[in-house]
Amino acid sequence: SQGKERKMEGSDFEDIFDQINNQNKTTRKKGLEKLLLAFQDVVENSEIFCHQDDISKTAVKCLNDPYERCRELGCKVFLLFLQHFEAEKTRKIFPVLIQTLSRKLSTEDEYEPSEEVRMNMLELVSYLVDTFSQDITVYADDIVDILLQTLTDDCPSIKRMSAENVSKLKINHKRSLKKKGQNLVGPIAKSLIHRQHGVRAAAVKALGDLVLSTDGGVFENVVSHIAQRTFDPSPHVRKQVALVTGAWLLEFPDRYSYFYKIVPLLIVSLEEEVLDIKDNAAKLWVEGGWKWLEENKMSDKRLKDELDYLTEDPTHYPDWIQRPNLGCRTLVARSQHQIYPSIANDLKDWVVETRLKAVQLLYTILYHSEQDMVMHMERIFNCINTAAKDEDHLVNEYARKSSVVVGYMIQPEIWTPFMLQKLNEDPSKNHLLILGGLIKGSEREKMKDQIQNILGGIADNSACLSLDEAHQEEILQCIEAILDTCMEDAQVAQAEIFKLSLVVISLSASEIRRERSRVCQQKLMKFATLDSLEILYKKNVPKLFEAFVVSSPSWSSVSYEKYMFEAVLHECGVVAGHFPGLVVTIFKNILSNENDPESRLKSFIILSKMLLNTSSTLNSQGIFAPYLLSVVKDIISPALKWKAGRTASAIRTAAASSLWSSIVAASALTDTLLQTFTLVKGPLLSLLSDDSPRTRMFILKSLTIIFTSQSTGIPTEFLTKAIEVSDRLDDEHQENREEAVRTLGALLHFIASRENQDENQKKSVDDFYRKVITRLVLHMDDESEIFRNIVLGCVITLPSSVDPMVREAVEKVRGKQVHQEQVEKIVEKIGGLIV
């Protein structure tokens, strides 16, 4: 504090030195602290410059002090001494200083135990290297020895500073680095896996500078360590890798022998997600390419010719890529054969980051190599195929991008035979991914002659029929690529494109993919100058239906072609009206297979829906009538036969639904309806007591339509037997009871309309009337008011010819029923007849 209050004089410094040389450690510490205060204002305390020798001797002595705090203060005093005294004066102390530092930082027996003191001592070394680089040449080997030890220190800051000092030595002390370079590799490399990214970044730079100061032997030992840091999670470390490899490309004396190792380490950073790294790598890569070109253009005839004559960029080139300069392209093209084996190996690594870097490198090499890749097609496709099979989505997408680049650079006639052979051998999604990319990258004019072959291979059942969503995505990518690339030219394979679009619609579970496939059909329709999708379907469906006729007998519920058949009916049901014979035959084949009840059940449901709306499906062209009887006879009727079991019951219900739909379809044609009735009159009444309420419902609905038609061809015997319908008035399901009332009403009206009946028939009919009307009147006492009103509506609307029988039935129950309202309404209607 006194030093701050007044100017220090010679006697003051003598007191300080006496304190520093005292045996008491506390006294020594105080003396050193006073000396540090004196250094804080050397202008005011100029007397300090008169004590150079005393200060240097004192500081050296303090570096060996047994007390840690004194050693720490001694380092700080020494640093200030070096900063404030002239170089001529400080050089004298270098021998003893460096000897002391070397002993304390590199000798195992005397190694400084304190981390803080080691840090301060290393700061002294750093200051010497920074400030007195030329003056410490004779001590460079000693400094390297110090760094060899401190590089392995446990303290992260010491590790980092040591690595930074290695980089600094590159400037003026390459000889020492070259001499002991191999020894430095190991200690620095250990820091590459340190948890702190700053230590790793400094180690990368140190290794890079070490290579520039040494020969190829050190490079061989270093390059694998640097390669591993391209996967580093820290952008700072990856940026340092790009800077180091860029420096190697530009400055490394032996670079011509190692381009195949340097180039991939730099250009992989061109696909970096961090823009700063990407920009730095691109700048260094461009510089390296131009430098190589300048060095070689006069001695390489091919390069000279390309520079002189191939001055324009190709017209068909990826618009998202800035074309590299000739030097960069040539460097990669001439090194590519040495890089592909490493890429192929890394693509099989268990770490996803490694696989991603490998496929990014592959992509970068491909757009640099351009047409020069043609000699390595098999290796390239094997690498892309491995990436396409990867479970990581980003690796897959780079495989796709690589395929697109190959499509841009290589003619389709070269890759088509190879890829179709691969697809034939292994019809997998990865081969489809590659094909889609190749198509997308190809030139329209060059694709014309290959469209048919390519789509023929993709549309083969073995290649396109799969429920795997990823597989369907790749099929869709191929369709979209063909349509976008070839446009109107794609019409030569219209049938194949239509089939593939239908495959995606029928087999994909994704509505987004199905919609994209419908968009493809719209494009196909537009390119073919067709007016509607119906025409497109009409042109392409017959071939599919003919194939389905052959294969449908063996279809199961999971048959791919069955899904396609159902998709056609769903997407454009009206087209079925153009080919009713084929559609009926396919249904017949499916529904005759009793080994797969699930498939039969679903198909009956589809058939039933189509029969309910024949005008926009099977009869859209008005030519279905001749096939309706075949549907009933060969498909529906056999399925109505009773068999035990829940599955058989479900089939009967589905068949009964289809029967009702058939009768609805036939109701407009009296002759057809009568023929339909004749085919199924046996099961009709027996199924009224089926154990399935839905089956009973469909049978009742069917009978209602038949009776409503009032066809003269229905025998009276059948009509009177239909009294079984009245049993359904007590059905356990309310809707069946209500339908039974409607059926009985239609039946009574039908019978009443019959004329020319003989006496026996008339008696039989009258008995039938009485039984039915009696049951109806009794059910007007039902607990449900809705049901009572339905019965009332039925009875009130009966023909007047049966009024006497109604009167008779009403008289028997009048006054006896709990619910009299409905009975009284009947009395009111026919009151004049009541006696």
NUNU-324526 format. One line per 2 residues: number of its first residue (from 1); for each residue y negated, z negated, x negated of C-alpha. Coordinates in steps of 0.5 Angstrom, whole numbers, plus 500, padded with zeros to 3 digits. Layout:
! residues N
NUM> Y,Z,X ~ ...
END
This chain:
! residues 835
1> 500,500,500 ~ 495,499,494
3> 496,506,492 ~ 494,508,498
5> 487,504,498 ~ 485,505,491
7> 487,510,485 ~ 493,509,481
9> 492,507,473 ~ 496,507,467
11> 497,500,468 ~ 500,501,475
13> 505,506,473 ~ 507,501,467
15> 509,496,472 ~ 512,501,477
17> 517,503,471 ~ 518,496,469
19> 520,495,476 ~ 525,501,476
21> 528,498,470 ~ 529,491,472
23> 536,488,473 ~ 535,486,480
25> 536,492,485 ~ 531,490,490
27> 526,490,485 ~ 528,497,483
29> 528,500,490 ~ 521,497,491
31> 519,501,484 ~ 522,507,486
33> 518,507,493 ~ 512,506,490
35> 513,512,485 ~ 514,516,492
37> 508,513,495 ~ 504,516,488
39> 507,523,489 ~ 504,523,496
41> 497,524,494 ~ 498,527,487
43> 491,530,487 ~ 488,522,488
45> 493,520,483 ~ 493,525,477
47> 495,519,472 ~ 502,521,474
49> 502,527,470 ~ 501,523,464
51> 508,520,465 ~ 513,526,466
53> 518,523,461 ~ 518,517,464
55> 519,519,471 ~ 524,524,469
57> 528,519,465 ~ 527,514,470
59> 530,519,476 ~ 536,521,472
61> 538,514,471 ~ 537,512,478
63> 542,518,480 ~ 547,513,477
65> 544,507,480 ~ 550,502,483
67> 546,501,489 ~ 546,507,494
69> 539,506,496 ~ 536,507,489
71> 540,513,488 ~ 538,516,494
73> 530,514,492 ~ 532,517,485
75> 534,524,488 ~ 527,524,492
77> 523,522,486 ~ 527,528,482
79> 525,533,488 ~ 518,531,488
81> 518,531,480 ~ 521,539,480
83> 516,541,486 ~ 509,538,482
85> 510,539,475 ~ 510,545,471
87> 516,549,470 ~ 515,549,462
89> 516,541,463 ~ 521,541,468
91> 526,546,464 ~ 527,540,459
93> 530,536,464 ~ 535,541,467
95> 541,540,462 ~ 541,533,463
97> 540,534,471 ~ 545,539,472
99> 550,535,468 ~ 549,529,472
101> 549,533,479 ~ 555,536,476
103> 559,530,475 ~ 557,527,481
105> 559,532,486 ~ 564,536,482
107> 568,531,478 ~ 573,527,482
109> 573,520,478 ~ 565,520,479
111> 564,523,486 ~ 558,521,490
113> 561,516,495 ~ 555,516,500
115> 554,522,504 ~ 547,521,505
117> 546,521,497 ~ 551,527,496
119> 546,531,501 ~ 540,529,497
121> 543,531,491 ~ 545,538,494
123> 538,539,496 ~ 536,538,489
125> 541,544,487 ~ 539,548,493
127> 531,547,490 ~ 534,549,483
129> 537,555,486 ~ 531,557,490
131> 525,556,485 ~ 528,556,478
133> 533,562,479 ~ 532,565,473
135> 532,559,469 ~ 538,556,471
137> 542,562,469 ~ 546,559,463
139> 548,553,468 ~ 550,558,474
141> 558,557,472 ~ 556,549,473
143> 553,550,480 ~ 559,554,482
145> 563,549,480 ~ 559,544,484
147> 559,549,490 ~ 567,549,490
149> 567,542,491 ~ 562,541,496
151> 564,547,500 ~ 570,542,502
153> 566,536,504 ~ 567,533,510
155> 560,533,512 ~ 558,539,516
157> 551,539,513 ~ 553,539,506
159> 558,545,508 ~ 553,549,511
161> 548,548,505 ~ 553,550,500
163> 555,556,504 ~ 548,558,504
165> 547,557,496 ~ 553,561,495
167> 549,567,499 ~ 543,565,495
169> 547,566,488 ~ 548,573,490
171> 541,575,488 ~ 541,573,481
173> 548,570,479 ~ 553,576,481
175> 556,575,474 ~ 558,568,476
177> 560,569,483 ~ 564,575,480
179> 567,571,475 ~ 569,565,480
181> 569,569,486 ~ 577,568,488
183> 576,561,487 ~ 571,561,492
185> 574,565,498 ~ 579,559,500
187> 574,553,500 ~ 569,558,504
189> 574,560,509 ~ 576,553,511
191> 569,553,514 ~ 570,559,518
193> 574,554,523 ~ 569,549,523
195> 567,546,530 ~ 560,547,529
197> 558,554,530 ~ 552,554,524
199> 557,552,519 ~ 562,558,521
201> 556,563,521 ~ 554,560,514
203> 561,561,512 ~ 561,568,514
205> 555,570,511 ~ 557,567,504
207> 563,571,504 ~ 560,577,506
209> 555,576,500 ~ 561,574,496
211> 564,581,497 ~ 558,584,495
213> 558,581,488 ~ 565,582,487
215> 570,587,487 ~ 575,590,492
217> 580,584,490 ~ 576,579,493
219> 574,584,499 ~ 582,584,501
221> 582,576,501 ~ 576,576,505
223> 577,581,510 ~ 582,578,515
225> 578,572,515 ~ 572,576,517
227> 576,580,522 ~ 578,573,526
229> 571,571,527 ~ 570,577,531
231> 573,573,537 ~ 568,567,535
233> 566,564,542 ~ 559,563,539
235> 554,569,539 ~ 551,567,532
237> 557,567,529 ~ 559,574,532
239> 552,577,530 ~ 553,574,523
241> 559,578,523 ~ 556,585,525
243> 550,583,519 ~ 555,582,514
245> 560,588,516 ~ 554,593,516
247> 551,590,509 ~ 558,592,507
249> 558,599,510 ~ 551,600,506
251> 552,596,500 ~ 559,594,498
253> 560,598,491 ~ 568,599,493
255> 566,601,500 ~ 569,608,500
257> 576,605,499 ~ 576,600,505
259> 572,604,510 ~ 578,604,514
261> 577,596,514 ~ 570,596,514
263> 568,601,520 ~ 572,598,526
265> 569,591,524 ~ 562,594,525
267> 563,598,531 ~ 567,593,535
269> 560,590,536 ~ 558,596,539
271> 561,593,546 ~ 558,586,545
273> 556,583,551 ~ 550,580,547
275> 545,585,547 ~ 542,582,540
277> 548,583,537 ~ 550,590,540
279> 543,592,538 ~ 544,590,531
281> 550,593,530 ~ 548,600,533
283> 542,600,528 ~ 547,598,522
285> 552,603,524 ~ 547,609,525
287> 544,607,518 ~ 551,607,515
289> 553,614,518 ~ 547,617,515
291> 547,614,508 ~ 555,617,508
293> 553,623,511 ~ 547,624,505
295> 552,622,500 ~ 557,627,502
297> 554,633,505 ~ 553,637,499
299> 560,636,497 ~ 564,637,503
301> 564,644,506 ~ 566,642,513
303> 560,637,514 ~ 555,642,511
305> 558,647,516 ~ 557,642,522
307> 550,641,520 ~ 548,648,519
309> 551,651,525 ~ 553,645,530
311> 547,643,532 ~ 547,642,539
313> 551,637,543 ~ 557,639,548
315> 555,640,555 ~ 561,636,558
317> 560,629,555 ~ 560,622,558
319> 553,621,560 ~ 553,614,559
321> 554,614,552 ~ 549,616,546
323> 553,621,542 ~ 553,618,535
325> 551,622,529 ~ 555,626,525
327> 556,621,519 ~ 559,616,524
329> 563,621,528 ~ 566,623,521
331> 567,616,518 ~ 571,614,524
333> 575,621,525 ~ 577,620,518
335> 579,613,518 ~ 582,613,525
337> 590,614,523 ~ 589,608,519
339> 586,604,525 ~ 591,605,531
341> 597,601,528 ~ 593,595,528
343> 590,596,535 ~ 597,597,537
345> 599,591,534 ~ 593,587,537
347> 594,589,544 ~ 600,585,544
349> 597,579,542 ~ 598,573,546
351> 591,571,546 ~ 587,575,551
353> 580,575,547 ~ 584,579,541
355> 587,584,546 ~ 580,585,549
357> 577,587,542 ~ 583,591,541
359> 582,596,547 ~ 574,596,546
361> 575,598,539 ~ 580,603,541
363> 575,606,546 ~ 569,606,541
365> 574,610,536 ~ 575,615,542
367> 568,617,543 ~ 567,617,536
369> 573,622,534 ~ 572,627,539
371> 576,633,539 ~ 579,630,532
373> 583,625,536 ~ 588,631,538
375> 593,630,532 ~ 594,623,534
377> 595,623,542 ~ 602,620,542
379> 599,614,538 ~ 593,614,543
381> 597,614,549 ~ 601,609,547
383> 595,604,546 ~ 592,606,552
385> 598,605,556 ~ 599,598,553
387> 592,596,555 ~ 593,599,562
389> 599,594,563 ~ 595,588,561
391> 595,582,566 ~ 587,582,564
393> 583,586,569 ~ 577,587,563
395> 583,590,559 ~ 585,594,564
397> 578,597,565 ~ 577,599,558
399> 584,602,558 ~ 581,606,564
401> 574,608,560 ~ 578,610,554
403> 582,615,559 ~ 576,618,561
405> 573,619,554 ~ 580,622,552
407> 579,627,559 ~ 572,629,556
409> 574,630,549 ~ 581,634,550
411> 583,640,554 ~ 588,638,561
413> 593,643,558 ~ 594,639,552
415> 595,632,556 ~ 598,634,563
417> 605,636,560 ~ 605,629,556
419> 603,625,562 ~ 607,628,567
421> 613,627,563 ~ 611,620,562
423> 610,619,569 ~ 617,622,571
425> 620,617,566 ~ 616,611,568
427> 612,612,575 ~ 608,606,574
429> 601,604,575 ~ 599,604,568
431> 601,611,568 ~ 597,613,574
433> 591,609,571 ~ 591,613,565
435> 592,620,569 ~ 586,618,574
437> 582,617,568 ~ 584,623,565
439> 582,627,571 ~ 576,623,572
441> 573,625,565 ~ 576,633,565
443> 571,639,566 ~ 572,642,573
445> 573,649,570 ~ 579,647,565
447> 582,643,571 ~ 584,649,576
449> 590,651,573 ~ 593,644,572
451> 591,641,579 ~ 598,643,583
453> 602,640,577 ~ 598,634,576
455> 598,632,584 ~ 605,634,585
457> 607,629,580 ~ 603,624,583
459> 605,625,590 ~ 613,625,588
461> 616,619,592 ~ 618,616,586
463> 611,615,584 ~ 607,614,590
465> 611,610,594 ~ 610,602,593
467> 607,596,596 ~ 604,594,590
469> 596,593,591 ~ 595,595,584
471> 599,601,584 ~ 596,603,591
473> 589,602,587 ~ 591,607,582
475> 594,612,587 ~ 587,612,590
477> 583,612,584 ~ 587,619,582
479> 585,622,589 ~ 578,620,588
481> 578,623,581 ~ 581,630,583
483> 576,630,589 ~ 570,628,585
485> 572,633,579 ~ 575,639,582
487> 571,639,589 ~ 573,645,593
489> 578,647,588 ~ 583,641,590
491> 585,645,596 ~ 590,648,592
493> 594,642,593 ~ 591,640,600
495> 598,638,602 ~ 599,633,596
497> 592,630,597 ~ 593,629,604
499> 600,625,603 ~ 597,621,598
501> 591,619,602 ~ 596,617,608
503> 601,613,603 ~ 595,609,601
505> 593,608,609 ~ 600,606,611
507> 602,602,605 ~ 596,598,602
509> 594,591,605 ~ 587,592,604
511> 582,595,609 ~ 577,597,604
513> 582,601,600 ~ 585,604,607
515> 577,606,609 ~ 576,609,602
517> 582,613,603 ~ 580,615,610
519> 573,618,606 ~ 578,622,602
521> 581,625,608 ~ 574,627,610
523> 572,630,603 ~ 578,634,604
525> 577,636,611 ~ 570,638,608
527> 572,642,602 ~ 577,646,606
529> 572,647,611 ~ 575,644,617
531> 572,642,623 ~ 576,636,625
533> 581,631,622 ~ 586,633,628
535> 586,640,624 ~ 587,637,618
537> 593,633,620 ~ 595,639,624
539> 596,643,618 ~ 599,638,614
541> 603,633,618 ~ 609,638,620
543> 612,638,613 ~ 612,631,613
545> 615,630,620 ~ 620,635,617
547> 622,631,611 ~ 622,624,616
549> 627,628,621 ~ 632,628,615
551> 630,621,612 ~ 629,617,618
553> 637,615,620 ~ 637,611,614
555> 630,608,615 ~ 629,600,615
557> 624,596,617 ~ 621,596,610
559> 622,603,609 ~ 616,607,606
561> 616,613,610 ~ 617,609,616
563> 610,606,615 ~ 607,613,613
565> 610,615,620 ~ 607,610,624
567> 600,611,620 ~ 600,618,622
569> 601,616,630 ~ 595,610,629
571> 590,615,625 ~ 591,621,629
573> 596,620,635 ~ 593,626,638
575> 597,630,633 ~ 603,628,636
577> 602,632,642 ~ 603,638,637
579> 610,636,635 ~ 613,632,640
581> 620,635,639 ~ 619,632,632
583> 616,626,634 ~ 622,624,639
585> 627,626,634 ~ 624,621,629
587> 624,616,634 ~ 631,617,636
589> 634,617,629 ~ 630,610,628
591> 632,607,635 ~ 639,609,634
593> 640,605,628 ~ 643,598,631
595> 643,595,624 ~ 636,594,623
597> 633,590,630 ~ 626,589,627
599> 625,596,626 ~ 628,598,633
601> 623,593,636 ~ 617,595,632
603> 618,602,634 ~ 620,601,641
605> 613,597,641 ~ 609,604,638
607> 613,608,643 ~ 611,604,649
609> 604,604,647 ~ 604,612,646
611> 608,613,653 ~ 602,609,656
613> 597,614,654 ~ 600,620,653
615> 594,625,655 ~ 591,623,648
617> 598,622,644 ~ 605,625,646
619> 602,630,651 ~ 595,632,648
621> 597,639,649 ~ 601,639,655
623> 608,640,652 ~ 611,633,652
625> 614,634,659 ~ 621,637,657
627> 622,631,652 ~ 620,625,656
629> 627,625,659 ~ 630,626,652
631> 626,619,651 ~ 629,616,657
633> 636,618,656 ~ 637,618,649
635> 633,612,646 ~ 631,608,652
637> 637,608,657 ~ 642,606,651
639> 638,600,649 ~ 637,597,656
641> 645,595,656 ~ 646,588,656
643> 648,584,649 ~ 649,577,648
645> 644,574,643 ~ 636,573,642
647> 635,579,638 ~ 639,584,643
649> 634,580,648 ~ 628,582,644
651> 630,589,644 ~ 632,590,651
653> 625,587,653 ~ 622,593,648
655> 626,598,651 ~ 624,595,658
657> 617,596,656 ~ 618,603,654
659> 621,605,660 ~ 615,602,664
661> 611,607,660 ~ 616,613,661
663> 615,612,668 ~ 608,611,668
665> 608,618,664 ~ 613,621,669
667> 609,618,675 ~ 604,625,676
669> 611,629,676 ~ 615,628,682
671> 621,631,679 ~ 621,628,673
673> 620,621,676 ~ 626,622,680
675> 630,625,674 ~ 628,619,670
677> 630,614,676 ~ 637,617,676
679> 638,616,669 ~ 636,609,669
681> 638,607,676 ~ 644,603,674
683> 640,598,669 ~ 634,597,674
685> 637,592,679 ~ 641,589,674
687> 636,587,669 ~ 632,584,675
689> 636,577,673 ~ 635,578,665
691> 634,572,661 ~ 628,575,659
693> 622,574,663 ~ 618,580,660
695> 624,584,661 ~ 624,582,669
697> 616,583,669 ~ 617,591,666
699> 623,592,671 ~ 619,590,677
701> 613,594,674 ~ 617,600,674
703> 620,599,681 ~ 613,598,684
705> 611,605,681 ~ 618,608,683
707> 617,606,690 ~ 610,607,691
709> 612,615,689 ~ 616,615,695
711> 620,620,692 ~ 625,623,698
713> 631,623,692 ~ 632,616,692
715> 638,614,696 ~ 637,609,702
717> 643,605,699 ~ 639,604,693
719> 633,601,697 ~ 637,596,701
721> 640,594,695 ~ 633,592,692
723> 633,586,696 ~ 635,583,689
725> 627,584,688 ~ 626,578,693
727> 630,573,689 ~ 624,574,684
729> 620,571,689 ~ 623,564,686
731> 622,566,679 ~ 620,561,674
733> 614,565,671 ~ 608,566,676
735> 606,573,674 ~ 613,575,676
737> 613,572,683 ~ 606,576,684
739> 609,582,681 ~ 615,581,686
741> 611,581,692 ~ 608,588,690
743> 614,591,689 ~ 617,588,696
745> 611,591,699 ~ 612,598,696
747> 619,598,698 ~ 618,596,705
749> 612,602,705 ~ 617,606,702
751> 623,605,707 ~ 618,605,713
753> 616,612,711 ~ 623,615,711
755> 625,619,717 ~ 632,622,720
757> 636,616,719 ~ 643,615,723
759> 644,609,727 ~ 648,606,721
761> 643,607,716 ~ 637,605,721
763> 641,598,723 ~ 642,597,715
765> 635,598,714 ~ 633,593,720
767> 637,588,717 ~ 634,589,710
769> 627,589,713 ~ 628,582,717
771> 631,579,710 ~ 625,581,706
773> 620,579,711 ~ 623,573,713
775> 623,571,705 ~ 616,573,705
777> 614,569,711 ~ 617,563,708
779> 613,564,701 ~ 607,563,705
781> 608,556,705 ~ 608,556,697
783> 604,550,693 ~ 600,556,690
785> 594,558,694 ~ 593,564,690
787> 600,566,691 ~ 600,565,699
789> 594,570,699 ~ 598,575,695
791> 604,574,700 ~ 599,574,706
793> 596,581,703 ~ 603,584,703
795> 605,582,710 ~ 598,584,713
797> 598,591,710 ~ 606,593,712
799> 606,598,717 ~ 606,597,724
801> 613,599,726 ~ 615,593,723
803> 610,588,727 ~ 616,586,731
805> 620,583,725 ~ 614,580,723
807> 613,577,729 ~ 620,574,730
809> 619,571,723 ~ 613,568,724
811> 615,565,731 ~ 621,561,727
813> 616,558,722 ~ 610,557,726
815> 608,550,726 ~ 613,548,721
817> 610,549,715 ~ 605,545,711
819> 600,551,710 ~ 599,554,716
821> 592,558,714 ~ 596,564,712
823> 601,564,718 ~ 595,563,723
825> 592,570,720 ~ 598,574,721
827> 598,571,728 ~ 591,573,729
829> 592,580,727 ~ 598,581,731
831> 596,576,736 ~ 597,580,742
833> 604,581,741 ~ 606,574,740
835> 609,571,747
END
